[in-house]
Amino acid sequence: MAAITSGSYTAKLTDGPMEGKTIRTDFTDAGEPQARITIPAASSTKHYLYRRASGLEFADSERPSAVDYRYVQSIVD
């Protein structure tokens, strides 16, 4: 089996405090989109947790070029 280079894709934040924003993030080592992502907020002690949704967009590859993420919660350290 050939090694997978991780690469990256666009995470589209569909709701919550970051609604409408996009960020670039890496695929997992297995070549899959991240199941969840944590995004730092303006405060250094606060983060937003987003979970992968069902929306996928493909360009010229078998792997998605964009993935939808839904807001779960704010985390305060």
C-alpha positions, -999 to 999 in steps of 0.1 A, spaced: 0 0 0 14 34 -10 20 61 16 -6 89 17 7 124 17 -16 143 40 -23 175 21 -50 200 32 -85 211 25 -109 240 33 -130 236 65 -162 256 61 -177 267 94 -215 266 89 -228 280 122 -218 292 157 -195 321 165 -173 315 134 -203 311 110 -194 318 74 -156 316 79 -133 291 63 -99 278 74 -73 256 58 -66 224 77 -47 192 71 -60 157 64 -53 130 90 -23 107 85 -48 82 70 -59 108 44 -93 116 59 -108 149 68 -104 157 105 -134 145 126 -133 177 147 -113 208 148 -105 233 176 -102 269 167 -86 295 190 -108 325 199 -97 361 205 -90 352 242 -60 329 247 -80 307 271 -110 301 248 -114 277 219 -143 268 197 -150 231 190 -164 222 156 -174 187 144 -174 174 108 -208 176 91 -220 157 60 -213 184 34 -184 176 11 -171 193 -20 -147 178 -45 -125 194 -71 -102 172 -93 -94 145 -67 -109 116 -48 -104 135 -16 -126 164 -7 -114 200 -14 -139 214 12 -157 199 42 -186 214 63 -182 217 101 -209 224 127 -204 242 160 -204 221 191 -192 243 221 -168 269 234 -141 255 256 -125 277 283 -92 265 297 
